[in-house]
Amino acid sequence: MNPKFYVLGVLVLLASVHVTSLSQVIPQVELGTPYKKVRTALIKEGWTPVRQNVEPYDMMGAEHRKKGWIEVEVCAGTGRAPCVFVWQNQQGKRLEVVTTGEDPRFNGFR
């Protein structure tokens, strides 16, 4: 094998490993999954909950904070009771998890 191609191949491999290690996976989650399981999956993939410095103005958000869910940004106490939980990866990319229900269930990422 030509040494130039060998070195080039090694460099390409190292570059792809570096890029892969920097990107974090957003876990595949089915609609309706309990937020507690979504939270566990995000932590496992290296995402970090973003502490919200403002106390939730609604009872549901306050209850979620008592569970240690520091990332709850806002909840609506009416209708389908949607909540937004904020996460961040190592590169600073923000990810919001939207849930519905008093026992929050996954409704999507944004």
Beta strands, then each sheet from edge to edge (+ up, - down):
strand 1: 48-49
strand 2: 72-75
strand 3: 83-88
strand 4: 94-100
strand 5: 105-109
sheet 1: 1+ 3- 2+
sheet 2: 1+ 3- 4+ 5-
end
